[in-house]
Amino acid sequence: MTAATSRPQFGAPARTIRQVDYGFFGPDSPTWKVWTAPTALIGFQRSVTLEHFDPDLTAAVADVGGIYSDPRGRLDHTFAYFLIAAVADSRMAIEASEHLMTVHAKATGIEPISGKRYSANNPDSQLWIHVTGWHSVLKCYEMYGPGPLTPAEEQRYWEECVIAAELQTCKPGTVPRNRAEVREYFAAMRPKLCVSERAREGMHYLFFTPSEKGRDLWAGSRLVAPAAIATLPEWMRVMGGFDQPGFLDAAYPPAVRAAMAVLKREKLTLKVAKRFIGPMTGRLLQQHLEAGIPDNPVTVTPAEAKQRYGRAARTVSGEGVATA
């Protein structure tokens, strides 16, 4: 997501995260397991930092400015969107995705390196956000959490990644469907990525947020950043200018794995999410953990959900459209 996502309101205030159905994946899905693990907090910081390798996304972030004026709000609402896509019911997910695309439609301008017009809703940029998000969260789950998924779980995880991409403007045929295709995607993208002065500024700002933006965010970013950097390939570290000594790479994984084992206790996970990410993420995660059986305990496709709960359906039914 871009800085334009700093203040969305997802769905009606009285709703909870899972009322009408199980959304797109369901309780037995690897997506639920990976995206609600405490390791997702590290993966999320990793992914929003890597967004800046796309020059169009860097321009959108810098021009809109939400990350610098309200970094906590941007991080909170961006993570909330990913969480909604992963575990919310289909109504909340569709309303959130439509609202996000409406906000992104306003994030356009001229990318200064190429001189071409950028749009936050550009399918290629949205695919970079999507793949780096899903890959980063899984990478940190493997490295700092329970370890690799089973082959069947991993295949299903990437199939579910393709489904979730339908909520954005990504072209379905371009979304990687397995680990090999993810590697091919990063290899194909690497020559297209670049780092400008403000891209580095944005990445370092997210990894090491200034203290004037809040002591919790300042402290949390410095605790999580070495763990996130330790998962990155050398070329990303060099390009981003945030490499770190080898002893940190060696020392952090066992320490982080121990911390993540403690955070498997739900109350602690909620406390950390609310304090270091934000209130919306914490509230949604708590609703997920406390949710009972929905009205219709099934999963649906995004196409079915759009037909039932999309903007056109809400207009016909007289419900109106949620706004910020």
C-alpha positions as CSV (number, residue, x, y, z in Angstrom):
1,M,0.0,0.0,0.0
2,T,1.1,3.6,-0.3
3,A,1.0,6.5,2.0
4,A,-2.5,7.2,0.7
5,T,-3.8,4.4,2.9
6,S,-3.1,6.2,6.1
7,R,-6.7,6.8,7.2
8,P,-9.2,4.4,5.6
9,Q,-12.2,3.2,7.5
10,F,-13.0,-0.4,6.6
11,G,-16.6,-1.3,6.7
12,A,-19.3,-0.1,9.1
13,P,-18.2,0.6,12.6
14,A,-20.5,-1.9,14.3
15,R,-19.2,-4.8,12.3
16,T,-16.6,-7.3,13.5
17,I,-14.0,-9.0,11.3
18,R,-16.0,-12.2,10.6
19,Q,-19.8,-12.1,10.6
20,V,-21.2,-13.2,7.2
21,D,-18.8,-16.0,6.2
22,Y,-15.2,-17.3,6.5
23,G,-13.9,-15.1,3.8
24,F,-11.8,-16.5,1.0
25,F,-9.6,-19.1,2.9
26,G,-11.1,-20.4,6.1
27,P,-9.8,-21.7,9.5
28,D,-7.8,-24.6,8.1
29,S,-5.9,-22.5,5.6
30,P,-2.1,-21.8,5.7
31,T,-3.0,-18.1,5.1
32,W,-4.8,-17.8,8.4
33,K,-1.9,-19.5,10.1
34,V,0.9,-17.5,8.6
35,W,-0.8,-14.0,8.6
36,T,-1.9,-14.2,12.2
37,A,1.4,-15.5,13.6
38,P,3.5,-13.0,15.6
39,T,6.2,-13.3,12.9
40,A,3.9,-11.5,10.5
41,L,4.9,-8.3,12.4
42,I,8.5,-8.7,11.2
43,G,7.4,-9.7,7.7
44,F,5.2,-6.7,7.4
45,Q,8.0,-4.3,8.2
46,R,10.1,-6.1,5.7
47,S,7.5,-5.8,3.0
48,V,6.6,-2.1,3.4
49,T,10.2,-1.2,3.3
50,L,10.8,-3.2,0.1
51,E,7.9,-1.4,-1.6
52,H,10.4,1.5,-2.1
53,F,12.4,-0.4,-4.7
54,D,9.5,0.4,-7.1
55,P,10.2,4.0,-8.2
56,D,6.5,4.6,-8.8
57,L,5.6,3.6,-5.3
58,T,8.4,5.7,-3.9
59,A,7.0,8.7,-5.7
60,A,3.5,8.0,-4.4
61,V,4.7,7.7,-0.8
62,A,6.9,10.9,-1.1
63,D,4.2,13.0,-2.9
64,V,1.3,12.1,-0.6
65,G,3.6,12.2,2.5
66,G,1.5,10.1,4.9
67,I,4.5,8.0,5.9
68,Y,6.3,11.0,7.2
69,S,3.4,12.9,8.8
70,D,1.9,9.8,10.4
71,P,4.1,6.7,10.1
72,R,2.2,4.8,12.8
73,G,-1.2,5.5,11.1
74,R,0.1,4.3,7.7
75,L,1.7,1.1,9.1
76,D,-1.4,0.4,11.2
77,H,-3.9,0.8,8.4
78,T,-1.8,-1.0,5.8
79,F,-1.3,-4.0,8.0
80,A,-5.0,-3.9,8.8
81,Y,-5.8,-4.2,5.1
82,F,-3.6,-7.2,4.7
83,L,-5.1,-8.8,7.8
84,I,-8.6,-8.2,6.4
85,A,-7.8,-9.7,3.1
86,A,-6.4,-12.8,4.8
87,V,-8.9,-13.6,7.6
88,A,-11.9,-11.2,7.4
89,D,-15.3,-12.2,6.0
90,S,-15.9,-11.5,2.3
91,R,-18.1,-8.4,2.9
92,M,-15.4,-6.6,4.9
93,A,-12.7,-7.6,2.5
94,I,-14.5,-6.4,-0.6
95,E,-15.5,-3.1,1.1
96,A,-11.9,-2.6,2.2
97,S,-10.4,-3.3,-1.2
98,E,-12.9,-1.0,-3.0
99,H,-12.2,1.8,-0.6
100,L,-8.4,1.3,-0.9
101,M,-8.6,1.5,-4.7
102,T,-10.7,4.7,-4.4
103,V,-8.0,6.2,-2.2
104,H,-5.2,5.0,-4.5
105,A,-6.9,6.5,-7.5
106,K,-6.0,9.9,-6.1
107,A,-2.3,9.0,-5.7
108,T,-1.0,10.0,-9.2
109,G,1.7,12.2,-10.4
110,I,5.0,12.4,-12.3
111,E,7.8,9.9,-11.3
112,P,10.9,12.2,-11.3
113,I,13.4,9.6,-12.5
114,S,11.6,8.5,-15.6
115,G,9.4,11.6,-16.1
116,K,6.5,9.3,-16.6
117,R,3.1,9.5,-14.9
118,Y,2.6,7.0,-12.0
119,S,-0.5,5.7,-10.4
120,A,-0.7,3.8,-7.1
121,N,-3.3,1.6,-8.7
122,N,-1.0,0.5,-11.6
123,P,-1.2,-3.3,-11.8
124,D,2.5,-3.8,-11.9
125,S,3.1,-1.7,-8.8
126,Q,0.2,-3.4,-7.0
127,L,1.7,-6.8,-7.9
128,W,5.0,-5.7,-6.4
129,I,3.2,-4.8,-3.1
130,H,1.3,-8.0,-3.1
131,V,4.1,-10.4,-3.8
132,T,6.6,-8.8,-1.5
133,G,3.9,-8.8,1.2
134,W,3.0,-12.4,0.9
135,H,6.6,-13.6,0.4
136,S,7.9,-11.5,3.3
137,V,5.4,-12.8,5.8
138,L,6.0,-16.4,4.8
139,K,9.8,-15.9,4.8
140,C,9.7,-14.6,8.4
141,Y,7.3,-17.4,9.5
142,E,9.8,-19.9,8.2
143,M,12.9,-18.2,9.7
144,Y,11.5,-17.1,13.0
145,G,8.4,-19.1,13.6
146,P,7.4,-22.8,13.4
147,G,9.5,-23.3,10.2
148,P,8.6,-24.2,6.7
149,L,5.1,-25.2,5.7
150,T,4.5,-28.7,4.4
151,P,4.8,-28.9,0.6
152,A,1.0,-29.2,0.3
153,E,0.5,-26.2,2.7
154,E,3.0,-24.1,0.8
155,Q,1.3,-24.9,-2.6
156,R,-2.0,-23.9,-1.1
157,Y,-0.5,-20.7,0.4
158,W,0.6,-19.5,-3.0
159,E,-2.7,-20.5,-4.6
160,E,-4.4,-18.4,-1.9
161,C,-2.0,-15.6,-2.7
162,V,-3.4,-15.6,-6.3
163,I,-6.9,-15.4,-4.9
164,A,-6.1,-12.5,-2.6
165,A,-4.6,-10.6,-5.6
166,E,-8.1,-10.4,-7.1
167,L,-8.8,-7.7,-4.4
168,Q,-6.2,-5.4,-6.0
169,T,-5.6,-4.4,-9.6
170,C,-3.1,-7.1,-10.3
171,K,-3.5,-9.0,-13.6
172,P,-4.3,-12.6,-12.6
173,G,-1.9,-14.3,-15.0
174,T,1.1,-12.4,-13.6
175,V,0.7,-13.5,-10.0
176,P,3.3,-16.2,-9.0
177,R,1.7,-19.5,-8.1
178,N,4.6,-21.3,-6.3
179,R,8.0,-20.7,-4.9
180,A,9.8,-21.3,-8.2
181,E,7.6,-18.6,-9.9
182,V,8.2,-16.2,-7.0
183,R,12.0,-16.6,-7.6
184,E,11.4,-16.0,-11.3
185,Y,9.3,-12.9,-10.5
186,F,12.0,-11.4,-8.3
187,A,14.7,-12.2,-11.0
188,A,12.6,-10.5,-13.6
189,M,11.9,-7.5,-11.5
190,R,15.5,-6.9,-10.3
191,P,16.6,-5.0,-13.4
192,K,13.5,-2.8,-13.2
193,L,14.1,-1.7,-9.6
194,C,16.0,1.3,-8.5
195,V,16.9,3.4,-5.5
196,S,16.7,7.1,-5.4
197,E,17.7,9.4,-2.6
198,R,14.1,9.6,-1.4
199,A,13.7,5.8,-1.8
200,R,16.6,5.2,0.6
201,E,15.2,7.9,2.9
202,G,11.8,6.1,3.0
203,M,13.3,2.7,3.6
204,H,15.6,3.8,6.4
205,Y,12.7,5.8,7.9
206,L,10.7,2.6,8.1
207,F,13.5,0.5,9.5
208,F,14.7,3.1,11.9
209,T,11.9,5.5,12.6
210,P,12.9,8.8,14.3
211,S,12.1,9.1,18.0
212,E,10.0,12.2,17.5
213,K,7.3,10.0,15.9
214,G,6.8,8.1,19.2
215,R,9.1,6.2,21.5
216,D,7.2,2.9,21.0
217,L,7.6,3.2,17.2
218,W,11.2,4.3,17.6
219,A,12.1,1.3,19.9
220,G,10.0,-1.2,18.0
221,S,11.5,-0.4,14.6
222,R,15.0,-0.8,16.0
223,L,14.2,-4.2,17.5
224,V,12.6,-5.5,14.4
225,A,14.8,-4.0,11.7
226,P,17.8,-6.3,12.2
227,A,15.5,-9.3,12.1
228,A,14.0,-8.2,8.9
229,I,17.3,-7.3,7.3
230,A,18.7,-10.7,8.2
231,T,16.1,-12.3,5.9
232,L,17.1,-10.2,2.9
233,P,19.5,-11.3,0.0
234,E,22.7,-9.4,-0.3
235,W,21.7,-7.5,-3.4
236,M,18.7,-6.0,-1.6
237,R,20.8,-4.9,1.3
238,V,23.4,-3.3,-1.0
239,M,20.8,-1.6,-3.1
240,G,18.9,-0.3,-0.1
241,G,22.0,0.7,1.8
242,F,21.0,-1.1,5.0
243,D,23.4,-4.0,5.3
244,Q,24.4,-5.1,8.7
245,P,27.4,-7.0,10.3
246,G,27.4,-10.7,10.1
247,F,27.3,-11.2,13.8
248,L,23.9,-9.6,13.9
249,D,22.7,-12.0,11.2
250,A,24.0,-14.9,13.3
251,A,22.8,-13.6,16.7
252,Y,19.3,-12.4,15.8
253,P,17.6,-15.6,14.5
254,P,17.8,-17.7,17.7
255,A,16.9,-14.7,19.9
256,V,13.9,-13.8,17.7
257,R,12.7,-17.4,17.6
258,A,12.8,-17.4,21.4
259,A,10.8,-14.2,21.5
260,M,8.3,-15.4,18.9
261,A,7.8,-18.6,21.0
262,V,6.8,-16.4,23.9
263,L,4.5,-14.3,21.7
264,K,2.5,-17.3,20.8
265,R,0.5,-16.5,23.9
266,E,-2.4,-14.5,22.4
267,K,-2.6,-11.8,25.1
268,L,1.1,-10.9,24.5
269,T,0.6,-10.9,20.7
270,L,-2.3,-8.5,21.0
271,K,-0.4,-6.2,23.4
272,V,2.6,-6.0,21.0
273,A,0.3,-5.5,17.9
274,K,-1.6,-2.6,19.6
275,R,1.5,-1.0,21.0
276,F,4.0,-1.3,18.1
277,I,1.7,-1.5,15.0
278,G,-1.5,0.3,16.0
279,P,-5.1,0.2,17.4
280,M,-6.8,-0.9,14.2
281,T,-4.5,-3.9,13.7
282,G,-4.8,-4.8,17.4
283,R,-8.6,-4.5,17.3
284,L,-8.9,-6.7,14.2
285,L,-6.5,-9.3,15.5
286,Q,-8.4,-9.5,18.7
287,Q,-11.7,-9.9,16.8
288,H,-10.1,-12.7,14.8
289,L,-9.0,-14.5,17.9
290,E,-12.4,-14.1,19.6
291,A,-14.7,-14.7,16.5
292,G,-17.2,-17.5,16.6
293,I,-18.8,-19.3,13.7
294,P,-20.1,-16.8,11.1
295,D,-23.7,-16.6,9.8
296,N,-22.7,-18.8,6.8
297,P,-19.7,-20.9,7.7
298,V,-18.3,-21.3,4.2
299,T,-15.6,-19.7,2.0
300,V,-16.4,-17.9,-1.1
301,T,-14.5,-16.5,-4.1
302,P,-13.7,-12.8,-4.6
303,A,-16.0,-12.8,-7.6
304,E,-18.9,-14.1,-5.6
305,A,-18.2,-11.6,-2.8
306,K,-18.1,-8.6,-5.3
307,Q,-21.4,-9.7,-6.7
308,R,-23.0,-9.7,-3.2
309,Y,-21.2,-6.9,-1.4
310,G,-19.4,-4.8,-4.0
311,R,-20.2,-1.1,-4.7
312,A,-22.7,-1.9,-7.4
313,A,-24.6,-4.3,-5.1
314,R,-24.6,-1.9,-2.2
315,T,-25.9,0.9,-4.4
316,V,-28.8,-1.2,-5.7
317,S,-29.7,-2.3,-2.2
318,G,-29.5,1.2,-0.8
319,E,-26.7,0.5,1.7
320,G,-24.5,3.2,0.2
321,V,-20.7,3.0,0.1
322,A,-18.4,3.3,3.1
323,T,-16.2,6.4,3.1
324,A,-13.2,7.6,4.9
